[in-house]
């Protein structure tokens, strides 16, 4: 089973109000094991970002000014998720935004036709069922499942997708017996592979960042530093 854990950042709360996607982060699992395949882009929304949204994710209009619009990344995104089981936290938020973006592109498929089973797995709903009466935000789940989320000073699509991957595997640990996975492999710590899958019978997607992507990431960090945001990396010796 191929699964894609995804997260988005947006200009605001509702696509019906004209809000747009500005960042997508995706992590691939095959048979509950990490592959080397990820998808991560920043997107020019061609509109202003609400200040309340900037306060959450730190992504500014200036940072996105030279990024491609959604149409410019749509084909690659569609190819990456096609046929996979999609998993997201509060999935209706991400799925509705992504479907709204695809609906703006002539002849683009709707997102429901791309997903295995035609619907996404919502880890928020799953957590509420498993943990009635408890807080089930991503931060709360990371804390309760002892997953290191210390870098999450701001929301970010790829980081949140990585954390959600570990949360999802921890919440569904009982499924691991089908794939010979141990509890330790199911959880793991922040920068250690949970378990990398080898021998996948398909052409792998190159996931190493390009020079342009590295430059974009550095530009984003510099923007955060200019706002006096304390970054974990600035306090390390590396």
Beta strands, then each sheet from edge to edge (+ up, - down):
strand 1: 2-10
strand 2: 21-30
strand 3: 33-42
strand 4: 85-88
strand 5: 121-122
sheet 1: 3+ 2- 1+ 4+ 5+
end
